[in-house]
Amino acid sequence: VQLVESGGGLVQPGGSLRLSCAASGFTFSSYAMSWYRQGLRTTREWVATIGITEGHANYAESVKGRFTISRDDVKNTVYLQMNSLKPDDTAVYYCHTPRFGWGQGTQVTVSP
């Protein structure tokens, strides 16, 4: 089983990034998927979850209206579109499913 995140980088405040998490080794379409993040001085926090039906998504209050989680069950990939980024969004972002664990993370840095 593998979860491999990509798409992180350095972006200015107000900018956008799209993160991807490619899954393999399990029946991706049968599992809800989540994104979490962890900053330098913070504990890992939940960001968003998408159910097995794409219409069912939930977001942390801190990202609601700015981030969108989606999935492609053909590509076995979950995405996190991040708009209107703020310096407080700086963190390592991880994808997660309780049954199979965590990816290695991708760094997002929001800085002028």
Summary of the structure (lengths in Angstrom):
residues: 112
radius of gyration: 13.1
end to end distance: 37.3
largest distance: 40.5
contacts: 332
relative contact order: 0.33
helix: 5%
strand: 51%
